[in-house]
Amino acid sequence: MTGVFRCLITGCVITMSALPGSVVVGEDVNLRLTLRDHNTGQLVPGRITVEQHAEGAAPVYHFVKSLDPEGSAIPYDVTRGPESFEKHTTVSAHPFGATVPPGHYVVYYEHGPEWRGNKAQLTVKEGEVTEYALPTSRWIDMNERGWYSGDTHVHRKVEDLPNVMRAEDLNVALPLSYWVRDAYTPPSQGDKTVAVEPGLITVDPNRVIWPMNTEYELFTLNGQRHTQGAVFVLNHQQPLTLPAPPVAPIAAEARRQGAILDLDKHSWPWSMMLVPIMDVDLFELANNHIWRTGFFFKQWTQEMRPEGWNIETDADGFTEWGWIDFGFKSYYALLNCGFKMRPTAGTANGVHPVPLGYGRVYVECPDGFTYDNWMQNLNAGRSFVTTGPMLFVTVNDQPQGSTITVDEPTTVRVQGTIETIIPNQVVEVIRNGSLVERLDLDWEYESPWIHRAKIDVEVPVDGSSWIAVRCFASKQLGRRHKLMFAHSSPVHIEMPGKPLRPRKIETDYFVRRMREEIERNLDRLRPDELAEYERARDIYAALGETAIDEHSTTNEELMSLIIPDDQLPTGWTSMDLSETDFESSEPIPTLVSRPDIVHAMAWYTGGKGIANSKVVRVLLALYRNPEGKLSMGMYAHVYADEESASMNATILKRREASRGRLHVWQRGDLLVGLYNAVEMTDEEFQSWVQRVDARLP
């Protein structure tokens, strides 16, 4: 292997004097880069972020240009906040570069989730041209396995999409060319509409664009601000002429044209009306508020947060996990109500600071890839959604999206594989919206980039049900640690005579939402438009008549367990988890429900040998004695079911009897432990027990 070729493959810096004609295009370019397949040496397209770093200064971002007349480079620069921005260039499979000041640079490069992303650090010197070959390689080939990726919420120019799709290795893009934001306005007259002709645009044999899709995103009514929300009509054949509201006629026209309906986000004012009235097909489990940057929309639709759903928040509003969990639980509640929506993913790339396909849906096409096959199988639920991990699941050997009929209570076998570049995934099996099991899997490490685990678990079902699998891990992206996840499409189990029943807390929320919207729209909407909310209310109310009434310990009840400083013994104070030796990549709140952190904290507080696979929320309160030492700790675990809480209480009470200085309570799904870390008299410890006992729900 020659030295030059070795540099192209492994990635190294070549510096040379800036001679006339030394750069093919743009003689003033002093940073010249290529992105190459490590295994073949071939140029590949990708997404490039160039950061200039100087001590004591914020990074400065530079955008590259193509250095080949046949190439393309499209800059993307969107900022929503100090930690919520996206600055990159998508480049074709050609050399690219930039003119930059001398200094130290970090170049981040990616080519979609199936390829290794990485970063290179290099120095540009005065009067020299720096060349660098960025090496990448494919760690998984989803197309080879019959899976093809898509983004169903796109706001890019159609002419830009070939470049961007190749850079992000995305198979299907559905740009929302027709985009209306005013009630009673046809999409063809929308202020964001770009009229297009129907017809498939083939970028490559396995890469296509269907440009005729519509977004109804209503912010005004009769010229006044009055938000309703958004819904997408995907894959229609002719421009839609119907305005909204009402929405039922739009759904009928969409069906006539062979289109499918995508809910967009779950917490718009009208979202829970749309599902029963339009019979919406798709639910965006990875929606356009999930970015690879810092989470931005912490206050958006806070007023829609359901009581008793235990959605994680902090002082500023939703945490990112809280927002994701709100979406998951909304989807689960709709499934429990009998609305068999299929999952999808959309980024709104073109509007928000997020790459195209950062959240994407993979659709299995066992009969080969065509656009029609892909859309048909997307609508059938033969899919999973991901922001990173690859998740393959079957139930009784049936693919995702299937319906299995059984005659009596039984068990079903959930099998599958998770493949990921992120180790230490937390994997959960969900049945009817509840955690069945947090799996302790054996991970195979094929290489530092490929981690694989097998799923094989029996799940009992005693009536009509649905089952899905989800997984989580934390990944460092630049300076941030992000929760990455994948979620399978549900498999439905039908048992005649034993219908699926929602939870009362779910139907109560839906009924409340419809009542609130009826009141909010009472003097705004016409009678036939208001009637759609009334019909939705009645549908949810009827479902509530047979709903399951069950109680789970609420976040409010958990937080009430914390003893405030003014009620502590003299000289005692509370302390933060960050003041201990608990290791975490990011700040940990007192009360947490994010699965990967719960998994770590449950083992931390429970110790080895405690079966914490069904802990869904953890509260940890620590107290410092007058000498300033950590002396007392209280942890509270909420379990997926009372049986798991009881089992773990029994284990811990054996420890209590053998060790002392540990007191355990169980109340339904709640397990509380109080432990003493330093020497203390029995009387002092019992005074703490009494304090906690008085605060138990």
Secondary structure per residue as TSV (DSSP state, phi and psi in degrees):
chain	resnum	aa	ss	phi	psi
A	1	M	-	360.0	127.9
A	2	T	-	-71.0	158.9
A	3	G	H	-60.9	-40.1
A	4	V	H	-64.7	-45.3
A	5	F	H	-66.6	-36.3
A	6	R	H	-60.2	-40.0
A	7	C	H	-64.9	-38.1
A	8	L	H	-65.5	-34.7
A	9	I	H	-83.5	-46.3
A	10	T	H	-88.7	-19.3
A	11	G	T	88.5	103.4
A	12	C	-	-150.6	164.5
A	13	V	E	-95.1	133.8
A	14	I	E	-118.1	125.3
A	15	T	E	-114.5	144.4
A	16	M	E	-148.6	159.8
A	17	S	E	-66.2	146.2
A	18	A	-	-78.3	91.3
A	19	L	-	-95.2	148.7
A	20	P	T	-56.5	132.7
A	21	G	T	79.9	5.9
A	22	S	-	-75.8	-14.4
A	23	V	S	-116.4	135.7
A	24	V	S	-62.1	-50.9
A	25	V	S	-126.8	134.5
A	26	G	-	77.7	81.0
A	27	E	T	-64.1	-17.2
A	28	D	T	-86.4	-1.7
A	29	V	-	-70.7	125.3
A	30	N	-	-113.3	3.8
A	31	L	E	-129.4	114.2
A	32	R	E	-121.4	127.7
A	33	L	E	-129.9	153.9
A	34	T	E	-135.2	152.5
A	35	L	E	-115.3	119.7
A	36	R	E	-129.7	147.9
A	37	D	E	-69.2	120.7
A	38	H	T	-58.8	-32.4
A	39	N	T	-85.1	-29.6
A	40	T	T	-114.8	-19.1
A	41	G	-	80.7	-0.5
A	42	Q	-	-74.0	144.4
A	43	L	B	-67.5	140.6
A	44	V	-	-130.3	153.9
A	45	P	-	-76.1	168.7
A	46	G	E	-179.3	-179.8
A	47	R	E	-108.5	127.5
A	48	I	E	-122.8	129.6
A	49	T	E	-122.2	124.9
A	50	V	E	-112.3	116.6
A	51	E	E	-111.2	129.6
A	52	Q	E	-96.5	128.8
A	53	H	E	-116.3	134.8
A	54	A	-	-139.5	141.9
A	55	E	T	-57.6	128.3
A	56	G	T	81.5	3.3
A	57	A	S	-123.9	152.1
A	58	A	-	-69.4	151.7
A	59	P	-	-59.0	145.2
A	60	V	E	-109.2	132.0
A	61	Y	E	-100.3	140.3
A	62	H	E	-125.4	146.9
A	63	F	-	-112.1	134.0
A	64	V	-	-89.5	165.3
A	65	K	E	-129.9	158.3
A	66	S	E	-71.5	142.8
A	67	L	S	-107.0	19.9
A	68	D	S	-131.8	131.7
A	69	P	T	-57.5	-23.8
A	70	E	T	-88.9	-6.7
A	71	G	-	-92.5	176.2
A	72	S	-	-144.3	149.5
A	73	A	E	-146.4	121.5
A	74	I	E	-117.8	114.2
A	75	P	E	-74.3	150.5
A	76	Y	E	-137.2	118.7
A	77	D	E	-139.9	97.0
A	78	V	E	-130.8	129.3
A	79	T	E	-126.7	131.7
A	80	R	E	-113.0	-25.2
A	81	G	E	-168.3	175.6
A	82	P	T	-57.7	-31.4
A	83	E	T	-112.6	10.4
A	84	S	E	-130.0	84.9
A	85	F	E	-150.7	159.0
A	86	E	E	-138.5	118.4
A	87	K	E	-131.8	102.5
A	88	H	E	-151.5	173.1
A	89	T	E	-129.5	131.7
A	90	T	E	-93.6	128.2
A	91	V	E	-120.1	148.6
A	92	S	-	-78.1	178.0
A	93	A	S	-80.2	65.5
A	94	H	S	-145.2	163.1
A	95	P	-	-60.8	149.9
A	96	F	E	-146.0	165.2
A	97	G	E	-174.6	-172.0
A	98	A	E	-157.5	160.0
A	99	T	-	-96.6	117.0
A	100	V	-	-133.0	154.8
A	101	P	-	-69.0	157.8
A	102	P	S	-57.9	144.2
A	103	G	E	156.6	-172.2
A	104	H	E	-97.1	135.9
A	105	Y	E	-131.3	147.4
A	106	V	E	-119.2	124.1
A	107	V	E	-110.1	117.0
A	108	Y	E	-95.7	135.7
A	109	Y	E	-141.5	140.1
A	110	E	E	-144.2	158.9
A	111	H	-	-139.8	49.3
A	112	G	-	84.2	167.3
A	113	P	T	-73.0	-10.8
A	114	E	T	-88.2	-3.6
A	115	W	B	-118.9	152.8
A	116	R	-	-68.8	121.9
A	117	G	-	-91.0	154.7
A	118	N	E	-160.3	-173.0
A	119	K	E	-139.4	153.2
A	120	A	E	-127.3	138.1
A	121	Q	E	-108.7	132.2
A	122	L	E	-150.1	163.6
A	123	T	E	-120.7	131.9
A	124	V	E	-103.6	125.8
A	125	K	-	-104.2	153.7
A	126	E	T	-59.1	130.5
A	127	G	T	75.9	10.5
A	128	E	E	-125.4	154.7
A	129	V	E	-101.6	126.9
A	130	T	E	-102.9	126.1
A	131	E	E	-112.9	142.5
A	132	Y	E	-145.9	131.5
A	133	A	E	-99.8	116.9
A	134	L	E	-90.5	117.2
A	135	P	E	-91.7	136.1
A	136	T	E	-138.8	168.1
A	137	S	-	-157.8	153.1
A	138	R	B	-77.7	130.2
A	139	W	S	-101.7	-15.7
A	140	I	-	-153.8	144.4
A	141	D	-	-117.2	95.1
A	142	M	T	-69.6	-35.9
A	143	N	T	-62.4	-38.9
A	144	E	T	-62.3	-28.9
A	145	R	T	-89.8	-0.5
A	146	G	T	93.3	14.3
A	147	W	E	-113.0	137.4
A	148	Y	E	-134.1	136.5
A	149	S	E	-94.1	153.9
A	150	G	E	-152.1	159.1
A	151	D	E	-127.6	118.2
A	152	T	E	-99.9	12.3
A	153	H	E	-139.5	91.8
A	154	V	E	-127.9	136.9
A	155	H	-	-126.4	36.6
A	156	R	S	-97.3	155.8
A	157	K	-	-62.1	138.8
A	158	V	G	-58.5	-37.4
A	159	E	G	-69.1	-19.9
A	160	D	G	-85.4	-20.1
A	161	L	H	-65.3	-36.4
A	162	P	H	-55.4	-45.2
A	163	N	H	-60.7	-49.1
A	164	V	H	-70.6	-40.9
A	165	M	H	-63.1	-42.0
A	166	R	H	-65.3	-41.4
A	167	A	H	-62.2	-38.8
A	168	E	H	-93.5	0.5
A	169	D	T	54.1	50.8
A	170	L	-	-106.4	137.1
A	171	N	S	-88.5	-37.1
A	172	V	E	-133.6	131.0
A	173	A	E	-125.9	136.4
A	174	L	E	-120.6	82.4
A	175	P	E	-68.3	137.9
A	176	L	-	-87.4	78.1
A	177	S	-	-66.1	-36.2
A	178	Y	E	-97.6	123.9
A	179	W	E	-145.1	108.6
A	180	V	E	-115.2	137.7
A	181	R	E	-122.6	5.8
A	182	D	E	-122.2	132.8
A	183	A	T	-60.4	148.5
A	184	Y	T	68.4	14.1
A	185	T	-	-109.8	126.2
A	186	P	-	-63.3	146.8
A	187	P	G	-55.7	-32.6
A	188	S	G	-62.3	-20.9
A	189	Q	G	-105.7	10.9
A	190	G	-	-64.0	145.7
A	191	D	T	-70.7	-13.5
A	192	K	T	-110.0	5.8
A	193	T	-	-73.3	138.4
A	194	V	-	-123.2	107.9
A	195	A	-	-64.0	136.6
A	196	V	-	-134.2	162.3
A	197	E	-	-91.1	144.1
A	198	P	-	-68.2	150.5
A	199	G	S	138.8	143.6
A	200	L	-	-76.5	135.4
A	201	I	E	-105.0	114.6
A	202	T	E	-95.2	114.7
A	203	V	E	-84.1	-49.1
A	204	D	E	-141.6	170.5
A	205	P	T	-55.2	-29.0
A	206	N	T	-117.1	27.3
A	207	R	E	-145.0	118.3
A	208	V	E	-139.2	159.4
A	209	I	E	-128.9	129.6
A	210	W	-	-108.4	111.8
A	211	P	-	-85.6	-14.4
A	212	M	-	-94.6	89.4
A	213	N	-	-139.8	151.1
A	214	T	E	-127.7	138.5
A	215	E	E	-113.4	119.3
A	216	Y	E	-92.0	109.9
A	217	E	E	-130.3	93.1
A	218	L	E	-95.3	117.6
A	219	F	E	-111.6	-20.3
A	220	T	E	-128.1	154.0
A	221	L	E	-137.6	116.9
A	222	N	T	54.0	40.9
A	223	G	T	81.3	0.3
A	224	Q	E	-115.6	148.7
A	225	R	E	-63.7	119.9
A	226	H	E	-162.6	93.2
A	227	T	E	-74.7	134.5
A	228	Q	E	-107.9	-48.7
A	229	G	E	136.7	-160.6
A	230	A	E	-132.4	150.5
A	231	V	E	-152.4	146.2
A	232	F	E	-111.1	142.0
A	233	V	E	-111.3	113.2
A	234	L	E	-107.0	140.0
A	235	N	S	70.7	32.2
A	236	H	-	-82.2	162.9
A	237	Q	S	-102.1	-21.1
A	238	Q	S	-137.0	154.6
A	239	P	-	-57.4	140.3
A	240	L	-	-82.2	135.8
A	241	T	-	-108.8	-6.2
A	242	L	-	-85.0	130.6
A	243	P	-	-84.1	170.4
A	244	A	S	-128.0	150.5
A	245	P	S	-75.3	173.5
A	246	P	-	-74.3	171.8
A	247	V	-	-107.9	-22.3
A	248	A	H	-59.0	-42.4
A	249	P	H	-62.7	-32.5
A	250	I	H	-65.5	-42.0
A	251	A	H	-61.2	-42.0
A	252	A	H	-63.5	-41.6
A	253	E	H	-67.6	-37.6
A	254	A	H	-60.8	-43.7
A	255	R	H	-63.0	-40.5
A	256	R	H	-60.7	-34.3
A	257	Q	T	-91.0	4.0
A	258	G	T	75.6	22.4
A	259	A	-	-88.3	166.6
A	260	I	E	-124.8	155.6
A	261	L	E	-108.5	135.5
A	262	D	E	-120.4	127.3
A	263	L	-	-70.4	-17.4
A	264	D	-	62.7	-118.8
A	265	K	-	-102.8	153.1
A	266	H	T	-80.2	-17.7
A	267	S	T	-111.9	13.2
A	268	W	S	-59.8	155.1
A	269	P	T	-54.2	-38.5
A	270	W	T	-96.8	0.1
A	271	S	H	-55.5	-47.3
A	272	M	H	-78.1	-8.4
A	273	M	H	-80.7	-38.9
A	274	L	H	-60.8	-38.4
A	275	V	I	-59.5	-55.2
A	276	P	I	-75.4	-28.6
A	277	I	I	-82.3	-38.1
A	278	M	I	-96.6	-10.3
A	279	D	I	54.2	58.4
A	280	V	-	-63.4	140.3
A	281	D	-	-87.1	-45.1
A	282	L	E	-115.3	145.4
A	283	F	E	-124.0	126.8
A	284	E	E	-82.9	93.8
A	285	L	E	-69.1	-29.6
A	286	A	E	-113.9	100.4
A	287	N	-	-102.1	-174.2
A	288	N	T	-82.2	10.8
A	289	H	T	-103.4	4.3
A	290	I	-	-103.9	106.4
A	291	W	-	-118.2	171.3
A	292	R	S	-87.2	-2.3
A	293	T	S	-92.4	-171.2
A	294	G	-	-63.3	144.3
A	295	F	-	-67.4	131.8
A	296	F	-	-107.9	-43.3
A	297	F	-	-86.3	60.3
A	298	K	S	-71.7	-28.9
A	299	Q	S	-101.0	-9.0
A	300	W	T	-64.4	124.3
A	301	T	T	54.5	33.7
A	302	Q	G	-56.6	-32.8
A	303	E	G	-67.1	-15.2
A	304	M	G	-88.2	-5.6
A	305	R	-	-62.5	124.8
A	306	P	-	-73.1	140.5
A	307	E	T	-71.3	136.3
A	308	G	T	80.8	-1.3
A	309	W	S	-86.0	-8.5
A	310	N	-	58.9	51.3
A	311	I	-	-82.3	129.5
A	312	E	-	-69.7	131.6
A	313	T	E	-135.9	167.1
A	314	D	E	-132.5	-166.6
A	315	A	T	-62.4	-22.2
A	316	D	T	-97.1	-6.9
A	317	G	E	129.5	-144.5
A	318	F	E	-61.6	138.2
A	319	T	-	-78.0	167.4
A	320	E	H	-62.0	-42.3
A	321	W	H	-63.2	-39.5
A	322	G	H	-57.1	-42.2
A	323	W	H	-65.5	-44.8
A	324	I	H	-62.3	-45.3
A	325	D	H	-64.3	-36.9
A	326	F	H	-58.8	-42.8
A	327	G	H	-65.3	-47.3
A	328	F	H	-57.3	-49.0
A	329	K	H	-67.6	-32.6
A	330	S	H	-64.9	-42.8
A	331	Y	H	-62.5	-46.3
A	332	Y	H	-61.0	-41.2
A	333	A	H	-63.7	-40.1
A	334	L	H	-67.0	-40.7
A	335	L	H	-60.1	-42.5
A	336	N	H	-63.9	-27.0
A	337	C	T	-81.5	-1.2
A	338	G	T	96.8	5.4
A	339	F	-	-90.8	102.6
A	340	K	-	-83.3	64.4
A	341	M	-	-73.1	149.5
A	342	R	E	-105.3	146.0
A	343	P	E	-78.3	150.7
A	344	T	E	-147.8	-177.6
A	345	A	E	-144.5	141.2
A	346	G	-	-150.1	142.8
A	347	T	-	-106.6	-24.6
A	348	A	-	59.8	30.9
A	349	N	B	-56.8	134.7
A	350	G	T	111.7	-21.4
A	351	V	T	-122.1	-46.9
A	352	H	B	-101.1	161.3
A	353	P	S	-79.8	76.1
A	354	V	S	-154.7	139.6
A	355	P	-	-68.1	151.8
A	356	L	T	-56.6	129.7
A	357	G	T	73.3	15.0
A	358	Y	S	-57.6	-51.1
A	359	G	S	-96.3	125.1
A	360	R	E	-139.2	158.8
A	361	V	E	-108.4	131.3
A	362	Y	E	-101.0	130.2
A	363	V	E	-118.0	131.1
A	364	E	E	-82.4	131.1
A	365	C	-	-126.0	78.8
A	366	P	T	-65.0	-21.0
A	367	D	T	-94.5	14.2
A	368	G	-	100.0	156.8
A	369	F	-	-85.8	121.8
A	370	T	-	-138.7	161.0
A	371	Y	H	-60.8	-42.8
A	372	D	H	-62.5	-42.9
A	373	N	H	-60.6	-41.9
A	374	W	H	-63.9	-47.1
A	375	M	H	-64.9	-40.0
A	376	Q	H	-62.9	-42.8
A	377	N	H	-78.1	-28.6
A	378	L	H	-60.0	-45.9
A	379	N	H	-69.9	-23.0
A	380	A	H	-84.6	-8.5
A	381	G	T	80.5	20.1
A	382	R	-	-85.5	70.2
A	383	S	E	-160.2	167.0
A	384	F	E	-144.5	158.2
A	385	V	E	-109.7	142.7
A	386	T	E	-152.0	152.0
A	387	T	S	-113.7	16.1
A	388	G	S	172.1	-66.3
A	389	P	-	-67.8	154.0
A	390	M	E	-105.6	129.3
A	391	L	E	-130.4	116.5
A	392	F	E	-117.4	121.0
A	393	V	E	-135.3	140.3
A	394	T	E	-131.2	156.4
A	395	V	E	-126.3	120.4
A	396	N	T	49.7	41.7
A	397	D	T	67.6	9.5
A	398	Q	E	-97.9	142.5
A	399	P	E	-72.7	166.8
A	400	Q	T	-57.4	142.3
A	401	G	T	90.9	-7.7
A	402	S	-	-75.3	163.0
A	403	T	E	-120.2	126.7
A	404	I	E	-112.8	132.0
A	405	T	E	-104.1	129.7
A	406	V	-	-127.6	155.8
A	407	D	S	-93.6	-22.9
A	408	E	S	-153.3	167.8
A	409	P	S	-53.2	138.8
A	410	T	E	-157.7	-173.2
A	411	T	E	-118.7	149.1
A	412	V	E	-118.6	152.6
A	413	R	E	-102.2	118.3
A	414	V	E	-99.3	119.9
A	415	Q	E	-128.7	159.8
A	416	G	E	167.1	-173.5
A	417	T	E	-139.8	140.9
A	418	I	E	-113.3	129.3
A	419	E	E	-126.1	134.9
A	420	T	E	-158.9	156.5
A	421	I	S	-91.6	-4.2
A	422	I	S	-104.9	116.5
A	423	P	-	-75.6	171.6
A	424	N	S	61.4	47.3
A	425	Q	-	-70.2	143.9
A	426	V	E	-97.5	122.7
A	427	V	E	-117.1	130.3
A	428	E	E	-129.9	140.2
A	429	V	E	-101.7	128.3
A	430	I	E	-114.4	131.4
A	431	R	E	-125.7	121.3
A	432	N	T	52.5	34.2
A	433	G	T	88.6	-3.0
A	434	S	E	-111.4	149.2
A	435	L	E	-69.9	121.2
A	436	V	E	-88.0	-44.4
A	437	E	E	-160.2	138.9
A	438	R	E	-99.6	114.3
A	439	L	E	-83.3	138.7
A	440	D	-	-100.0	97.0
A	441	L	-	-99.2	154.1
A	442	D	-	-91.7	116.7
A	443	W	E	-94.1	132.3
A	444	E	E	-97.3	131.6
A	445	Y	E	-107.9	93.2
A	446	E	E	-69.2	-32.6
A	447	S	E	-163.6	173.8
A	448	P	T	-59.2	-15.2
A	449	W	T	-105.9	-11.7
A	450	I	E	-125.7	117.3
A	451	H	E	-124.1	130.7
A	452	R	E	-134.9	141.1
A	453	A	E	-142.8	146.5
A	454	K	E	-97.0	140.9
A	455	I	E	-108.4	130.5
A	456	D	E	-157.1	101.6
A	457	V	E	-145.4	143.1
A	458	E	E	-92.3	131.0
A	459	V	E	-120.6	120.9
A	460	P	E	-74.2	143.2
A	461	V	E	-133.2	131.1
A	462	D	S	-115.5	12.3
A	463	G	S	-175.2	-177.5
A	464	S	S	-56.8	135.2
A	465	S	E	-151.7	174.0
A	466	W	E	-136.6	151.0
A	467	I	E	-133.9	136.7
A	468	A	E	-142.2	164.8
A	469	V	E	-125.1	141.9
A	470	R	E	-139.0	155.4
A	471	C	E	-142.6	154.7
A	472	F	E	-141.8	149.7
A	473	A	E	-161.8	161.9
A	474	S	E	-102.4	134.6
A	475	K	E	-130.4	138.3
A	476	Q	E	-81.7	123.0
A	477	L	E	-120.8	103.9
A	478	G	T	64.5	-122.0
A	479	R	T	-95.6	5.3
A	480	R	E	-115.7	152.6
A	481	H	E	-107.0	121.4
A	482	K	E	-115.5	143.7
A	483	L	E	-78.1	118.2
A	484	M	E	-102.4	146.1
A	485	F	E	-150.0	160.4
A	486	A	E	-136.1	148.8
A	487	H	E	-142.7	126.2
A	488	S	E	-77.7	160.1
A	489	S	-	-73.0	145.7
A	490	P	-	-72.2	151.3
A	491	V	E	-105.5	131.9
A	492	H	E	-99.2	137.2
A	493	I	E	-114.0	120.4
A	494	E	E	-104.0	128.1
A	495	M	-	-125.3	107.8
A	496	P	T	-54.1	135.0
A	497	G	T	84.5	-8.3
A	498	K	-	-130.2	76.2
A	499	P	-	-69.0	155.9
A	500	L	-	-67.4	134.3
A	501	R	-	-120.2	134.8
A	502	P	-	-74.3	171.5
A	503	R	B	-88.4	147.3
A	504	K	H	-61.5	-34.9
A	505	I	H	-64.8	-24.8
A	506	E	H	-78.9	-50.1
A	507	T	H	-67.9	-34.3
A	508	D	H	-60.0	-41.2
A	509	Y	H	-64.5	-45.0
A	510	F	H	-64.2	-41.9
A	511	V	H	-63.4	-43.7
A	512	R	H	-60.8	-43.0
A	513	R	H	-61.4	-41.9
A	514	M	H	-67.9	-38.9
A	515	R	H	-63.0	-41.0
A	516	E	H	-63.9	-39.6
A	517	E	H	-71.7	-35.8
A	518	I	H	-61.0	-45.2
A	519	E	H	-65.2	-42.3
A	520	R	H	-66.4	-31.1
A	521	N	H	-101.0	3.6
A	522	L	T	-55.3	-43.5
A	523	D	T	-100.6	11.5
A	524	R	T	-112.4	-42.0
A	525	L	S	-95.9	155.2
A	526	R	-	-73.3	161.4
A	527	P	H	-55.7	-42.3
A	528	D	H	-69.0	-28.6
A	529	E	H	-75.9	-41.4
A	530	L	H	-66.1	-30.9
A	531	A	H	-63.0	-25.7
A	532	E	H	-66.1	-39.9
A	533	Y	H	-66.3	-38.4
A	534	E	H	-66.2	-40.0
A	535	R	H	-64.6	-42.2
A	536	A	H	-62.7	-43.1
A	537	R	H	-57.0	-45.4
A	538	D	H	-66.8	-36.0
A	539	I	H	-63.4	-47.1
A	540	Y	H	-66.6	-38.1
A	541	A	H	-63.7	-40.2
A	542	A	H	-64.6	-39.9
A	543	L	H	-64.0	-33.3
A	544	G	H	-67.2	-20.6
A	545	E	T	-65.8	-27.4
A	546	T	T	-115.0	15.7
A	547	A	-	-70.8	156.1
A	548	I	B	-83.6	125.3
A	549	D	-	-100.2	103.6
A	550	E	-	-136.2	151.6
A	551	H	-	-113.8	135.5
A	552	S	-	-119.5	145.4
A	553	T	-	-55.4	129.3
A	554	T	-	-88.2	162.5
A	555	N	H	-60.4	-36.2
A	556	E	H	-64.2	-40.2
A	557	E	H	-66.2	-37.5
A	558	L	H	-63.6	-48.5
A	559	M	H	-63.3	-28.1
A	560	S	T	-70.0	-12.8
A	561	L	T	-72.7	-22.9
A	562	I	S	-69.1	129.1
A	563	I	-	-85.1	118.6
A	564	P	-	-68.1	156.7
A	565	D	G	-57.3	-35.0
A	566	D	G	-74.9	-5.1
A	567	Q	G	-112.0	8.9
A	568	L	S	-84.7	160.2
A	569	P	-	-57.4	156.8
A	570	T	T	-55.3	129.1
A	571	G	T	88.6	-11.2
A	572	W	-	-85.3	148.1
A	573	T	E	-141.4	156.4
A	574	S	E	-78.7	159.5
A	575	M	E	-138.3	158.0
A	576	D	-	-92.2	151.2
A	577	L	G	-59.6	-30.6
A	578	S	G	-64.9	-16.9
A	579	E	G	-85.6	0.3
A	580	T	S	-105.7	-174.0
A	581	D	S	-94.6	14.1
A	582	F	-	-66.6	124.6
A	583	E	-	-91.9	130.6
A	584	S	-	-153.3	151.1
A	585	S	S	-81.7	-5.4
A	586	E	S	-156.5	165.6
A	587	P	-	-60.0	141.9
A	588	I	-	-111.4	124.1
A	589	P	-	-72.9	167.2
A	590	T	S	-62.2	-39.4
A	591	L	E	-117.8	123.1
A	592	V	E	-134.2	143.9
A	593	S	-	-129.4	-0.2
A	594	R	-	-64.4	123.3
A	595	P	H	-56.9	-41.2
A	596	D	H	-68.5	-34.1
A	597	I	H	-77.3	-40.1
A	598	V	H	-56.3	-44.2
A	599	H	H	-59.0	-44.8
A	600	A	H	-68.6	-44.2
A	601	M	H	-71.2	-34.2
A	602	A	H	-62.9	-43.7
A	603	W	H	-68.6	-36.1
A	604	Y	H	-62.5	-44.4
A	605	T	H	-84.5	-28.0
A	606	G	H	-90.4	-29.3
A	607	G	-	88.3	163.0
A	608	K	T	-61.1	143.8
A	609	G	T	90.6	-8.9
A	610	I	-	-92.9	123.6
A	611	A	-	-79.9	97.1
A	612	N	-	-107.6	27.2
A	613	S	T	-69.5	-14.5
A	614	K	T	-116.2	19.8
A	615	V	E	-74.6	128.6
A	616	V	E	-111.0	-21.0
A	617	R	E	-146.3	146.2
A	618	V	E	-132.6	132.9
A	619	L	E	-116.8	134.1
A	620	L	E	-131.6	120.5
A	621	A	E	-120.6	129.5
A	622	L	E	-120.2	146.4
A	623	Y	E	-133.7	140.6
A	624	R	E	-106.2	134.7
A	625	N	-	-79.6	174.7
A	626	P	T	-58.8	-22.4
A	627	E	T	-83.0	0.2
A	628	G	S	86.5	10.7
A	629	K	-	-98.8	146.5
A	630	L	E	-62.9	117.6
A	631	S	E	-124.8	-26.2
A	632	M	E	-141.0	137.0
A	633	G	E	-134.2	145.0
A	634	M	E	-128.9	127.6
A	635	Y	E	-121.5	146.9
A	636	A	E	-130.3	124.2
A	637	H	E	-109.4	129.0
A	638	V	E	-101.4	127.3
A	639	Y	E	-100.5	162.3
A	640	A	S	-66.2	-22.8
A	641	D	S	-154.6	161.0
A	642	E	H	-66.4	-34.4
A	643	E	H	-60.3	-42.8
A	644	S	H	-66.0	-40.4
A	645	A	H	-61.8	-42.5
A	646	S	H	-65.0	-42.9
A	647	M	H	-60.2	-45.4
A	648	N	H	-72.3	-31.1
A	649	A	H	-62.3	-39.7
A	650	T	H	-62.0	-43.8
A	651	I	H	-62.5	-46.4
A	652	L	H	-69.0	-33.0
A	653	K	H	-68.5	-27.9
A	654	R	H	-65.4	-39.0
A	655	R	H	-65.7	-39.1
A	656	E	H	-58.3	-43.3
A	657	A	H	-68.9	-33.1
A	658	S	H	-87.4	-26.6
A	659	R	H	-111.8	-24.9
A	660	G	-	66.0	-179.7
A	661	R	S	53.7	23.4
A	662	L	E	-141.3	127.9
A	663	H	E	-127.3	136.4
A	664	V	E	-125.0	136.2
A	665	W	E	-124.0	147.4
A	666	Q	E	-130.5	130.3
A	667	R	E	-133.1	96.7
A	668	G	T	62.6	-121.2
A	669	D	T	-85.2	4.0
A	670	L	E	-103.7	130.3
A	671	L	E	-122.0	124.4
A	672	V	E	-120.9	134.1
A	673	G	E	-126.7	137.1
A	674	L	E	-118.3	124.7
A	675	Y	E	-131.6	149.0
A	676	N	E	-108.8	127.6
A	677	A	-	-96.1	-19.6
A	678	V	S	-131.1	171.8
A	679	E	-	-60.9	136.7
A	680	M	-	-156.8	146.4
A	681	T	-	-72.8	160.2
A	682	D	H	-59.8	-39.9
A	683	E	H	-63.6	-42.3
A	684	E	H	-63.3	-43.6
A	685	F	H	-64.6	-41.1
A	686	Q	H	-64.9	-30.5
A	687	S	H	-65.3	-34.3
A	688	W	H	-69.5	-41.8
A	689	V	H	-56.4	-43.5
A	690	Q	H	-64.5	-37.8
A	691	R	H	-62.8	-45.4
A	692	V	H	-68.9	-43.5
A	693	D	H	-56.5	-37.7
A	694	A	T	-69.7	-15.9
A	695	R	T	-104.3	-2.6
A	696	L	-	-66.9	143.5
A	697	P	-	-70.5	360.0
